[in-house]
Amino acid sequence: MVKDGLRRRNFWVYDLNVDNQISGTSVNFLGNSVTINSQIKTSSNSGSGTIINDITAAEVISGGMWVIGSAASGTTPNYVAKGGKFGDGTPLGICLATTASGSKPDILTRGVYHGLVAEATINAGDAIVPGAGAAKNCVTSVGSGAAQFDAGDVRGICLMGGGSKATVSVYLY
């Protein structure tokens, strides 16, 4: 039995702090030592969820925007976070607070979020995908346009629905 550890399939995390932060922890994953920077915490718009905060923003990302990962420009291989909408790629998650370019945003990758704007009516239980709105904080359901989406686009499920332009709650998975 592992004391104060977290087991997830083929890896173990030891010595979690009282907030269950895993930040900077060395993890033995399939025989390789990997350092991760992820945490589980609560924010004003989300319940408990998984948050990554080790990707540098390439631009200002507003709180509530979908966030995508992108290759950085230049000769050094790297990746950065940018605001995204439907068609920009599968999002990593949702930015929890406005973050300046060069900073490291808190990105909710899994968990409850309240504050996305419905592009059309979304019912509780509908599978959700990022919306196409320019503000990059919109969401729509597969049910309101199934022909344009495939299973790879689904990013979560609607918990509290609403009509067009309503604020809805989702669970990201």
N, CA, C and O atoms as a DFTB+ gen file, in Angstrom:
692 C
 N C O
     1  1       0.835      -1.190       0.000
     2  2       0.000       0.000       0.000
     3  2       0.874       1.245       0.000
     4  3       1.866       1.307       0.727
     5  1       0.521       2.222      -0.796
     6  2       1.284       3.458      -0.895
     7  2       0.658       4.494       0.020
     8  3      -0.538       4.771      -0.073
     9  1       1.457       5.062       0.895
    10  2       0.953       6.089       1.811
    11  2       0.954       7.438       1.102
    12  3       1.961       7.823       0.508
    13  1      -0.151       8.152       1.157
    14  2      -0.283       9.479       0.561
    15  2       0.080       9.488      -0.917
    16  3       0.652      10.462      -1.406
    17  1      -0.240       8.434      -1.623
    18  2       0.067       8.372      -3.053
    19  2      -1.193       8.368      -3.883
    20  3      -2.294       8.175      -3.367
    21  1      -1.027       8.580      -5.152
    22  2      -2.128       8.576      -6.101
    23  2      -1.771       7.569      -7.184
    24  3      -0.711       7.673      -7.801
    25  1      -2.632       6.608      -7.418
    26  2      -2.368       5.593      -8.426
    27  2      -3.293       5.812      -9.608
    28  3      -4.503       5.960      -9.439
    29  1      -2.740       5.832     -10.770
    30  2      -3.525       5.989     -11.989
    31  2      -2.926       5.080     -13.041
    32  3      -1.883       5.393     -13.615
    33  1      -3.566       3.973     -13.295
    34  2      -3.097       2.960     -14.237
    35  2      -1.646       2.592     -13.997
    36  3      -1.354       1.887     -13.032
    37  1      -0.720       3.044     -14.839
    38  2       0.653       2.572     -14.754
    39  2       1.624       3.540     -14.089
    40  3       2.835       3.413     -14.273
    41  1       1.125       4.497     -13.325
    42  2       2.078       5.357     -12.644
    43  2       1.596       5.701     -11.243
    44  3       0.415       5.566     -10.922
    45  1       2.540       6.151     -10.412
    46  2       2.267       6.531      -9.021
    47  2       2.762       7.943      -8.782
    48  3       3.790       8.342      -9.328
    49  1       2.051       8.695      -7.980
    50  2       2.502      10.011      -7.551
    51  2       2.573       9.969      -6.035
    52  3       1.611       9.573      -5.377
    53  1       3.702      10.375      -5.480
    54  2       3.900      10.353      -4.043
    55  2       3.913      11.767      -3.471
    56  3       4.149      12.735      -4.194
    57  1       3.664      11.877      -2.191
    58  2       3.826      13.119      -1.432
    59  2       2.994      14.288      -1.965
    60  3       3.511      15.391      -2.144
    61  1       1.705      14.043      -2.217
    62  2       0.816      15.139      -2.584
    63  2       0.672      16.062      -1.391
    64  3       0.641      15.598      -0.251
    65  1       0.582      17.384      -1.636
    66  2       0.380      18.291      -0.513
    67  2      -1.106      18.349      -0.160
    68  3      -1.917      17.655      -0.774
    69  1      -1.465      19.171       0.823
    70  2      -2.850      19.196       1.302
    71  2      -3.836      19.649       0.241
    72  3      -5.023      19.337       0.339
    73  1      -3.379      20.378      -0.775
    74  2      -4.249      20.820      -1.865
    75  2      -4.231      19.847      -3.039
    76  3      -4.763      20.149      -4.107
    77  1      -3.617      18.672      -2.841
    78  2      -3.470      17.677      -3.906
    79  2      -2.697      18.204      -5.097
    80  3      -2.916      17.750      -6.220
    81  1      -1.797      19.151      -4.881
    82  2      -0.995      19.660      -5.980
    83  2       0.079      18.650      -6.352
    84  3       0.682      18.014      -5.488
    85  1       0.305      18.516      -7.638
    86  2       1.294      17.585      -8.151
    87  2       2.437      18.388      -8.778
    88  3       3.340      17.810      -9.382
    89  1       2.403      19.696      -8.639
    90  2       3.310      20.600      -9.315
    91  2       4.774      20.229      -9.094
    92  3       5.232      20.113      -7.958
    93  1       5.495      20.047     -10.190
    94  2       6.921      19.796     -10.122
    95  2       7.301      18.440      -9.567
    96  3       8.461      18.223      -9.218
    97  1       6.363      17.533      -9.477
    98  2       6.614      16.222      -8.901
    99  2       7.231      15.302      -9.932
   100  3       6.851      15.306     -11.103
   101  1       8.179      14.521      -9.482
   102  2       8.774      13.526     -10.374
   103  2       7.915      12.280     -10.328
   104  3       7.570      11.795      -9.251
   105  1       7.571      11.763     -11.490
   106  2       6.680      10.621     -11.593
   107  2       7.405       9.502     -12.332
   108  3       8.068       9.742     -13.341
   109  1       7.274       8.285     -11.827
   110  2       7.845       7.146     -12.525
   111  2       6.752       6.583     -13.424
   112  3       5.796       5.977     -12.940
   113  1       6.890       6.780     -14.717
   114  2       5.887       6.368     -15.688
   115  2       6.506       5.341     -16.630
   116  3       7.374       5.672     -17.438
   117  1       6.056       4.093     -16.521
   118  2       6.555       3.003     -17.358
   119  2       8.082       2.958     -17.378
   120  3       8.696       2.765     -18.427
   121  1       8.683       3.137     -16.203
   122  2      10.130       3.040     -16.079
   123  2      10.882       4.314     -16.395
   124  3      12.103       4.346     -16.239
   125  1      10.207       5.368     -16.833
   126  2      10.861       6.640     -17.146
   127  2      10.467       7.676     -16.115
   128  3       9.303       7.739     -15.717
   129  1      11.407       8.486     -15.676
   130  2      11.108       9.555     -14.740
   131  2      10.637      10.772     -15.522
   132  3      11.339      11.246     -16.415
   133  1       9.463      11.278     -15.197
   134  2       8.862      12.398     -15.905
   135  2       8.489      13.456     -14.878
   136  3       7.974      13.118     -13.812
   137  1       8.734      14.711     -15.169
   138  2       8.304      15.782     -14.288
   139  2       7.055      16.411     -14.880
   140  3       7.021      16.762     -16.059
   141  1       6.034      16.548     -14.053
   142  2       4.784      17.143     -14.520
   143  2       4.479      18.384     -13.708
   144  3       5.006      18.561     -12.610
   145  1       3.650      19.221     -14.234
   146  2       3.234      20.428     -13.532
   147  2       1.735      20.565     -13.742
   148  3       1.280      21.233     -14.671
   149  1       0.989      19.931     -12.878
   150  2      -0.456      19.918     -12.975
   151  2      -1.004      19.974     -11.568
   152  3      -0.314      19.603     -10.618
   153  1      -2.227      20.429     -11.419
   154  2      -2.790      20.486     -10.088
   155  2      -4.292      20.335     -10.133
   156  3      -4.926      20.508     -11.173
   157  1      -4.841      20.009      -8.988
   158  2      -6.280      19.907      -8.834
   159  2      -6.668      20.978      -7.840
   160  3      -6.194      20.960      -6.704
   161  1      -7.512      21.907      -8.234
   162  2      -7.879      22.989      -7.326
   163  2      -9.240      23.548      -7.689
   164  3      -9.841      23.145      -8.685
   165  1      -9.717      24.460      -6.893
   166  2     -11.024      25.062      -7.097
   167  2     -10.846      26.511      -7.531
   168  3      -9.965      27.208      -7.028
   169  1     -11.677      26.967      -8.463
   170  2     -11.665      28.368      -8.865
   171  2     -13.099      28.892      -8.794
   172  3     -14.030      28.137      -8.516
   173  1     -13.265      30.182      -9.045
   174  2     -14.595      30.780      -8.935
   175  2     -15.571      30.248      -9.979
   176  3     -16.775      30.211      -9.726
   177  1     -15.082      29.838     -11.139
   178  2     -15.969      29.364     -12.195
   179  2     -16.011      27.858     -12.323
   180  3     -16.811      27.333     -13.097
   181  1     -15.180      27.152     -11.592
   182  2     -15.140      25.705     -11.757
   183  2     -15.192      25.018     -10.413
   184  3     -14.799      25.577      -9.389
   185  1     -15.675      23.814     -10.437
   186  2     -15.578      22.978      -9.262
   187  2     -14.193      22.376      -9.253
   188  3     -13.287      22.890      -9.910
   189  1     -14.018      21.312      -8.528
   190  2     -12.729      20.641      -8.513
   191  2     -12.469      20.052      -9.889
   192  3     -13.347      19.423     -10.480
   193  1     -11.276      20.255     -10.388
   194  2     -10.950      19.744     -11.704
   195  2      -9.460      19.679     -11.898
   196  3      -8.696      20.053     -11.008
   197  1      -9.039      19.210     -13.048
   198  2      -7.620      19.125     -13.359
   199  2      -7.209      20.365     -14.135
   200  3      -7.830      20.729     -15.133
   201  1      -6.159      20.999     -13.659
   202  2      -5.699      22.252     -14.237
   203  2      -4.236      22.105     -14.623
   204  3      -3.432      21.636     -13.818
   205  1      -3.877      22.497     -15.844
   206  2      -2.471      22.563     -16.219
   207  2      -2.055      24.024     -16.217
   208  3      -2.841      24.903     -16.570
   209  1      -0.828      24.277     -15.821
   210  2      -0.364      25.660     -15.742
   211  2       1.112      25.772     -16.083
   212  3       1.828      26.590     -15.504
   213  1       1.569      24.950     -17.023
   214  2       2.981      25.006     -17.382
   215  2       3.216      25.278     -18.868
   216  3       4.293      24.996     -19.393
   217  1       2.205      25.827     -19.539
   218  2       2.341      26.164     -20.957
   219  2       2.284      27.684     -21.091
   220  3       1.339      28.315     -20.618
   221  1       3.272      28.258     -21.719
   222  2       3.353      29.707     -21.865
   223  2       2.356      30.199     -22.908
   224  3       2.207      29.600     -23.973
   225  1       1.675      31.300     -22.587
   226  2       0.712      31.904     -23.512
   227  2       1.461      32.681     -24.602
   228  3       2.388      33.436     -24.307
   229  1       1.057      32.493     -25.846
   230  2       1.658      33.210     -26.975
   231  2       0.959      34.540     -27.217
   232  3       1.414      35.344     -28.030
   233  1      -0.139      34.771     -26.518
   234  2      -0.941      35.979     -26.689
   235  2      -1.757      36.177     -25.417
   236  3      -1.769      35.306     -24.547
   237  1      -2.425      37.293     -25.304
   238  2      -3.337      37.489     -24.183
   239  2      -4.487      36.508     -24.342
   240  3      -5.095      36.424     -25.408
   241  1      -4.785      35.765     -23.278
   242  2      -5.905      34.829     -23.290
   243  2      -6.858      35.271     -22.193
   244  3      -6.482      35.322     -21.022
   245  1      -8.082      35.588     -22.564
   246  2      -9.073      36.042     -21.586
   247  2      -9.634      34.865     -20.806
   248  3      -9.722      33.747     -21.313
   249  1     -10.016      35.138     -19.555
   250  2     -10.683      34.126     -18.750
   251  2     -11.963      33.687     -19.438
   252  3     -12.743      34.527     -19.887
   253  1     -12.188      32.392     -19.526
   254  2     -13.378      31.864     -20.177
   255  2     -13.162      31.427     -21.609
   256  3     -14.042      30.802     -22.200
   257  1     -12.008      31.741     -22.184
   258  2     -11.724      31.328     -23.569
   259  2     -11.308      29.859     -23.615
   260  3     -10.676      29.347     -22.691
   261  1     -11.675      29.198     -24.706
   262  2     -11.108      27.897     -25.010
   263  2      -9.635      28.114     -25.316
   264  3      -9.267      29.141     -25.886
   265  1      -8.787      27.159     -24.945
   266  2      -7.342      27.271     -25.172
   267  2      -6.868      26.084     -25.998
   268  3      -7.195      24.934     -25.706
   269  1      -6.091      26.383     -27.035
   270  2      -5.489      25.332     -27.857
   271  2      -3.980      25.360     -27.664
   272  3      -3.407      26.378     -27.276
   273  1      -3.351      24.229     -27.940
   274  2      -1.897      24.167     -27.947
   275  2      -1.424      24.395     -29.363
   276  3      -2.087      23.986     -30.315
   277  1      -0.285      25.043     -29.512
   278  2       0.215      25.359     -30.841
   279  2       1.738      25.320     -30.813
   280  3       2.354      25.581     -29.780
   281  1       2.332      24.999     -31.932
   282  2       3.792      25.039     -32.028
   283  2       4.250      26.494     -31.980
   284  3       3.643      27.368     -32.600
   285  1       5.320      26.741     -31.240
   286  2       5.878      28.085     -31.181
   287  2       6.714      28.337     -32.430
   288  3       7.242      27.403     -33.035
   289  1       6.827      29.594     -32.807
   290  2       7.672      29.923     -33.961
   291  2       9.127      29.946     -33.514
   292  3       9.412      30.027     -32.319
   293  1      10.019      29.879     -34.441
   294  2      11.443      29.883     -34.130
   295  2      12.062      28.523     -34.366
   296  3      11.396      27.594     -34.822
   297  1      13.332      28.412     -34.053
   298  2      14.060      27.185     -34.336
   299  2      14.029      26.180     -33.198
   300  3      14.306      25.001     -33.415
   301  1      13.694      26.625     -31.970
   302  2      13.653      25.707     -30.837
   303  2      12.279      25.060     -30.756
   304  3      11.278      25.769     -30.646
   305  1      12.201      23.735     -30.806
   306  2      10.890      23.086     -30.685
   307  2      10.250      23.428     -29.340
   308  3      10.872      23.253     -28.292
   309  1       9.061      23.894     -29.368
   310  2       8.360      24.294     -28.160
   311  2       6.871      24.357     -28.488
   312  3       6.482      24.290     -29.654
   313  1       6.049      24.485     -27.461
   314  2       4.622      24.653     -27.681
   315  2       4.132      25.793     -26.808
   316  3       4.723      26.100     -25.773
   317  1       3.051      26.409     -27.235
   318  2       2.491      27.557     -26.540
   319  2       0.970      27.412     -26.478
   320  3       0.389      26.581     -27.176
   321  1       0.344      28.217     -25.649
   322  2      -1.112      28.241     -25.534
   323  2      -1.655      29.477     -26.246
   324  3      -1.076      30.561     -26.174
   325  1      -2.787      29.288     -26.938
   326  2      -3.474      30.382     -27.624
   327  2      -4.968      30.208     -27.426
   328  3      -5.440      29.098     -27.179
   329  1      -5.713      31.298     -27.532
   330  2      -7.160      31.198     -27.523
   331  2      -7.620      30.504     -28.791
   332  3      -7.006      30.676     -29.844
   333  1      -8.698      29.717     -28.711
   334  2      -9.163      28.992     -29.883
   335  2     -10.670      28.892     -29.940
   336  3     -11.360      29.105     -28.943
   337  1     -11.170      28.567     -31.110
   338  2     -12.597      28.352     -31.319
   339  2     -12.758      27.141     -32.222
   340  3     -11.766      26.545     -32.642
   341  1     -14.004      26.767     -32.528
   342  2     -14.227      25.621     -33.390
   343  2     -13.465      25.799     -34.702
   344  3     -13.517      26.862     -35.320
   345  1     -12.767      24.763     -35.115
   346  2     -12.000      24.806     -36.346
   347  2     -10.526      25.103     -36.127
   348  3      -9.715      24.911     -37.033
   349  1     -10.161      25.579     -34.913
   350  2      -8.762      25.890     -34.621
   351  2      -8.004      24.687     -34.077
   352  3      -6.790      24.757     -33.884
   353  1      -8.698      23.593     -33.829
   354  2      -8.079      22.407     -33.245
   355  2      -8.781      22.036     -31.955
   356  3      -9.499      22.851     -31.374
   357  1      -8.578      20.812     -31.506
   358  2      -9.203      20.366     -30.260
   359  2      -8.594      21.130     -29.098
   360  3      -7.374      21.130     -28.939
   361  1      -9.418      21.784     -28.278
   362  2      -8.867      22.604     -27.197
   363  2      -8.326      21.766     -26.042
   364  3      -8.811      20.672     -25.752
   365  1      -7.300      22.324     -25.394
   366  2      -6.774      21.732     -24.166
   367  2      -7.797      21.871     -23.051
   368  3      -7.952      20.969     -22.227
   369  1      -8.494      22.994     -23.025
   370  2      -9.472      23.274     -21.982
   371  2      -9.880      24.726     -22.021
   372  3      -9.904      25.351     -23.081
   373  1     -10.205      25.265     -20.843
   374  2     -10.707      26.636     -20.720
   375  2      -9.797      27.421     -19.787
   376  3      -9.451      26.952     -18.703
   377  1      -9.408      28.627     -20.219
   378  2      -8.575      29.506     -19.402
   379  2      -9.419      30.049     -18.249
   380  3     -10.523      30.545     -18.473
   381  1      -8.910      29.961     -17.020
   382  2      -9.702      30.364     -15.861
   383  2      -9.603      31.844     -15.520
   384  3     -10.504      32.374     -14.870
   385  1      -8.549      32.526     -15.931
   386  2      -8.401      33.958     -15.656
   387  2      -7.586      34.586     -16.775
   388  3      -6.743      33.919     -17.375
   389  1      -7.822      35.842     -17.059
   390  2      -7.099      36.530     -18.124
   391  2      -5.602      36.481     -17.837
   392  3      -5.150      36.766     -16.728
   393  1      -4.854      36.114     -18.859
   394  2      -3.413      35.898     -18.731
   395  2      -2.688      36.662     -19.825
   396  3      -3.098      36.636     -20.985
   397  1      -1.604      37.346     -19.454
   398  2      -0.810      38.103     -20.418
   399  2       0.043      37.180     -21.276
   400  3       0.365      36.060     -20.881
   401  1       0.397      37.665     -22.438
   402  2       1.328      36.941     -23.294
   403  2       2.633      36.735     -22.536
   404  3       3.143      37.663     -21.908
   405  1       3.169      35.532     -22.593
   406  2       4.401      35.215     -21.875
   407  2       4.171      34.632     -20.499
   408  3       5.099      34.101     -19.889
   409  1       2.945      34.722     -19.997
   410  2       2.605      34.146     -18.690
   411  2       2.112      32.718     -18.883
   412  3       1.954      32.246     -20.009
   413  1       1.874      32.046     -17.772
   414  2       1.396      30.666     -17.821
   415  2      -0.019      30.604     -17.255
   416  3      -0.204      30.676     -16.040
   417  1      -1.021      30.470     -18.127
   418  2      -2.418      30.470     -17.671
   419  2      -2.803      29.182     -16.952
   420  3      -2.231      28.121     -17.203
   421  1      -3.783      29.290     -16.052
   422  2      -4.419      28.109     -15.474
   423  2      -5.467      27.653     -16.476
   424  3      -6.405      28.392     -16.775
   425  1      -5.312      26.430     -17.000
   426  2      -6.222      25.895     -18.011
   427  2      -6.949      24.693     -17.417
   428  3      -6.332      23.672     -17.113
   429  1      -8.268      24.822     -17.255
   430  2      -9.084      23.709     -16.769
   431  2      -9.198      22.693     -17.896
   432  3      -9.798      22.978     -18.932
   433  1      -8.625      21.508     -17.701
   434  2      -8.660      20.481     -18.743
   435  2      -9.735      19.446     -18.498
   436  3     -10.210      18.806     -19.436
   437  1     -10.119      19.277     -17.257
   438  2     -11.158      18.310     -16.897
   439  2     -11.853      18.827     -15.650
   440  3     -11.198      19.185     -14.671
   441  1     -13.170      18.864     -15.684
   442  2     -13.930      19.313     -14.530
   443  2     -15.093      20.200     -14.929
   444  3     -15.407      20.347     -16.110
   445  1     -15.723      20.784     -13.930
   446  2     -16.920      21.601     -14.119
   447  2     -16.531      23.055     -14.384
   448  3     -15.654      23.605     -13.717
   449  1     -17.196      23.672     -15.369
   450  2     -16.981      25.085     -15.662
   451  2     -18.332      25.745     -15.912
   452  3     -19.169      25.211     -16.641
   453  1     -18.536      26.905     -15.304
   454  2     -19.754      27.683     -15.503
   455  2     -19.355      29.011     -16.124
   456  3     -18.610      29.781     -15.519
   457  1     -19.842      29.283     -17.319
   458  2     -19.538      30.567     -17.914
   459  2     -19.370      30.575     -19.416
   460  3     -19.053      31.623     -19.978
   461  1     -19.567      29.460     -20.092
   462  2     -19.516      29.472     -21.555
   463  2     -20.832      30.006     -22.105
   464  3     -21.879      29.847     -21.478
   465  1     -20.781      30.630     -23.258
   466  2     -21.960      31.231     -23.877
   467  2     -22.509      30.290     -24.950
   468  3     -21.789      29.894     -25.866
   469  1     -23.778      29.939     -24.829
   470  2     -24.420      29.035     -25.787
   471  2     -24.651      29.749     -27.114
   472  3     -25.183      30.859     -27.139
   473  1     -24.255      29.119     -28.213
   474  2     -24.505      29.685     -29.542
   475  2     -25.911      29.370     -30.034
   476  3     -26.451      30.082     -30.881
   477  1     -26.493      28.324     -29.514
   478  2     -27.862      27.899     -29.818
   479  2     -28.338      27.171     -28.568
   480  3     -27.554      26.962     -27.642
   481  1     -29.587      26.790     -28.526
   482  2     -30.097      26.084     -27.360
   483  2     -29.292      24.815     -27.102
   484  3     -29.061      24.015     -28.008
   485  1     -28.870      24.647     -25.857
   486  2     -28.138      23.454     -25.422
   487  2     -28.905      22.870     -24.246
   488  3     -29.236      23.581     -23.297
   489  1     -29.183      21.584     -24.311
   490  2     -29.904      20.908     -23.232
   491  2     -28.934      20.179     -22.314
   492  3     -27.869      19.735     -22.743
   493  1     -29.312      20.063     -21.056
   494  2     -28.523      19.274     -20.118
   495  2     -28.379      17.865     -20.678
   496  3     -29.355      17.263     -21.125
   497  1     -27.164      17.349     -20.649
   498  2     -26.893      16.014     -21.177
   499  2     -26.369      16.000     -22.600
   500  3     -25.885      14.968     -23.065
   501  1     -26.454      17.136     -23.311
   502  2     -25.923      17.198     -24.681
   503  2     -24.398      17.147     -24.660
   504  3     -23.765      17.729     -23.779
   505  1     -23.820      16.461     -25.620
   506  2     -22.376      16.520     -25.831
   507  2     -22.055      17.912     -26.356
   508  3     -22.798      18.453     -27.176
   509  1     -20.950      18.496     -25.889
   510  2     -20.620      19.863     -26.295
   511  2     -19.303      19.921     -27.056
   512  3     -18.414      19.087     -26.884
   513  1     -19.215      20.940     -27.904
   514  2     -18.011      21.237     -28.669
   515  2     -17.789      22.750     -28.607
   516  3     -18.734      23.498     -28.356
   517  1     -16.558      23.212     -28.831
   518  2     -16.327      24.659     -28.853
   519  2     -17.186      25.321     -29.921
   520  3     -17.451      24.738     -30.972
   521  1     -17.611      26.530     -29.640
   522  2     -18.380      27.290     -30.614
   523  2     -17.469      28.003     -31.593
   524  3     -16.246      27.962     -31.462
   525  1     -18.071      28.656     -32.574
   526  2     -17.320      29.345     -33.619
   527  2     -17.217      30.843     -33.359
   528  3     -16.647      31.567     -34.176
   529  1     -17.756      31.325     -32.240
   530  2     -17.761      32.754     -31.946
   531  2     -16.372      33.348     -31.827
   532  3     -15.457      32.707     -31.310
   533  1     -16.213      34.588     -32.310
   534  2     -14.917      35.263     -32.321
   535  2     -14.369      35.496     -30.922
   536  3     -13.154      35.600     -30.753
   537  1     -15.241      35.581     -29.903
   538  2     -14.767      35.792     -28.531
   539  2     -14.122      34.539     -27.956
   540  3     -13.496      34.604     -26.898
   541  1     -14.260      33.410     -28.622
   542  2     -13.641      32.137     -28.256
   543  2     -14.106      31.616     -26.893
   544  3     -13.414      30.818     -26.261
   545  1     -15.283      32.070     -26.443
   546  2     -15.844      31.608     -25.174
   547  2     -17.222      30.982     -25.384
   548  3     -18.024      30.902     -24.454
   549  1     -17.488      30.543     -26.608
   550  2     -18.797      30.002     -26.962
   551  2     -18.773      28.478     -26.998
   552  3     -17.718      27.851     -27.099
   553  1     -19.959      27.911     -26.912
   554  2     -20.105      26.462     -26.939
   555  2     -21.382      26.126     -27.692
   556  3     -22.337      26.903     -27.699
   557  1     -21.386      24.977     -28.315
   558  2     -22.594      24.487     -28.958
   559  2     -22.675      22.988     -28.694
   560  3     -21.709      22.380     -28.232
   561  1     -23.805      22.409     -28.982
   562  2     -23.955      20.975     -28.732
   563  2     -23.893      20.210     -30.038
   564  3     -24.212      20.742     -31.102
   565  1     -23.482      18.973     -29.948
   566  2     -23.479      18.109     -31.119
   567  2     -24.911      17.976     -31.622
   568  3     -25.136      17.867     -32.827
   569  1     -25.882      17.985     -30.708
   570  2     -27.280      17.861     -31.073
   571  2     -27.792      19.010     -31.917
   572  3     -28.767      18.843     -32.651
   573  1     -27.148      20.196     -31.830
   574  2     -27.646      21.330     -32.601
   575  2     -26.966      21.469     -33.958
   576  3     -27.195      22.450     -34.665
   577  1     -26.128      20.495     -34.331
   578  2     -25.488      20.546     -35.636
   579  2     -24.625      19.325     -35.871
   580  3     -23.475      19.449     -36.291
   581  1     -25.160      18.156     -35.607
   582  2     -24.379      16.919     -35.604
   583  2     -23.622      16.668     -36.901
   584  3     -22.566      16.036     -36.870
   585  1     -24.113      17.131     -38.014
   586  2     -23.468      16.835     -39.297
   587  2     -22.075      17.451     -39.399
   588  3     -21.218      16.923     -40.108
   589  1     -21.836      18.571     -38.694
   590  2     -20.541      19.236     -38.843
   591  2     -19.485      18.753     -37.855
   592  3     -18.336      19.187     -37.931
   593  1     -19.843      17.869     -36.932
   594  2     -18.909      17.406     -35.917
   595  2     -18.655      15.917     -36.053
   596  3     -19.478      15.189     -36.608
   597  1     -17.530      15.469     -35.553
   598  2     -17.303      14.039     -35.402
   599  2     -16.938      13.780     -33.944
   600  3     -16.793      14.721     -33.164
   601  1     -16.792      12.533     -33.580
   602  2     -16.568      12.166     -32.182
   603  2     -15.314      12.821     -31.612
   604  3     -15.260      13.084     -30.411
   605  1     -14.321      13.086     -32.425
   606  2     -13.086      13.709     -31.950
   607  2     -13.250      15.149     -31.521
   608  3     -12.407      15.673     -30.792
   609  1     -14.325      15.811     -31.959
   610  2     -14.553      17.207     -31.606
   611  2     -15.196      17.367     -30.230
   612  3     -15.063      18.425     -29.614
   613  1     -15.885      16.346     -29.737
   614  2     -16.608      16.449     -28.467
   615  2     -15.622      16.686     -27.336
   616  3     -14.634      15.965     -27.196
   617  1     -15.899      17.711     -26.525
   618  2     -14.986      18.079     -25.442
   619  2     -15.605      17.924     -24.063
   620  3     -14.909      18.080     -23.060
   621  1     -16.909      17.616     -23.986
   622  2     -17.542      17.457     -22.688
   623  2     -19.039      17.263     -22.824
   624  3     -19.558      16.895     -23.878
   625  1     -19.720      17.529     -21.701
   626  2     -21.168      17.361     -21.641
   627  2     -21.767      18.571     -20.941
   628  3     -21.162      19.130     -20.026
   629  1     -22.952      18.972     -21.372
   630  2     -23.631      20.107     -20.748
   631  2     -24.307      19.655     -19.461
   632  3     -25.048      18.672     -19.454
   633  1     -24.053      20.369     -18.379
   634  2     -24.687      20.063     -17.091
   635  2     -25.925      20.924     -16.865
   636  3     -26.946      20.432     -16.386
   637  1     -25.836      22.207     -17.209
   638  2     -26.954      23.128     -17.066
   639  2     -27.095      23.854     -18.386
   640  3     -26.249      24.673     -18.743
   641  1     -28.154      23.559     -19.108
   642  2     -28.349      24.114     -20.437
   643  2     -28.963      25.492     -20.433
   644  3     -29.180      26.095     -19.382
   645  1     -29.242      25.983     -21.634
   646  2     -29.867      27.284     -21.788
   647  2     -30.089      27.584     -23.257
   648  3     -29.607      26.866     -24.134
   649  1     -30.823      28.653     -23.513
   650  2     -31.093      29.084     -24.877
   651  2     -29.912      29.832     -25.470
   652  3     -28.883      29.996     -24.815
   653  1     -30.057      30.281     -26.696
   654  2     -29.016      31.023     -27.381
   655  2     -28.579      32.234     -26.557
   656  3     -29.416      32.981     -26.050
   657  1     -27.284      32.421     -26.427
   658  2     -26.635      33.520     -25.691
   659  2     -26.734      33.367     -24.171
   660  3     -26.315      34.266     -23.441
   661  1     -27.273      32.259     -23.684
   662  2     -27.326      32.002     -22.236
   663  2     -25.963      31.505     -21.755
   664  3     -25.174      30.964     -22.530
   665  1     -25.706      31.698     -20.474
   666  2     -24.501      31.148     -19.848
   667  2     -24.829      29.742     -19.378
   668  3     -25.816      29.525     -18.675
   669  1     -23.990      28.783     -19.775
   670  2     -24.242      27.391     -19.448
   671  2     -23.090      26.793     -18.639
   672  3     -21.981      27.327     -18.622
   673  1     -23.373      25.685     -17.977
   674  2     -22.359      24.937     -17.229
   675  2     -22.049      23.652     -17.971
   676  3     -22.945      22.995     -18.502
   677  1     -20.775      23.299     -18.003
   678  2     -20.350      22.093     -18.699
   679  2     -19.403      21.291     -17.813
   680  3     -18.839      21.804     -16.847
   681  1     -19.245      20.027     -18.167
   682  2     -18.210      19.198     -17.564
   683  2     -17.273      18.804     -18.700
   684  3     -17.688      18.163     -19.665
   685  1     -16.007      19.191     -18.578
   686  2     -15.005      18.839     -19.579
   687  2     -14.424      17.481     -19.272
   688  3     -14.130      17.174     -18.116
   689  1     -14.254      16.662     -20.299
   690  2     -13.594      15.368     -20.121
   691  2     -12.649      15.079     -21.245
   692  3     -12.007      14.029     -21.257
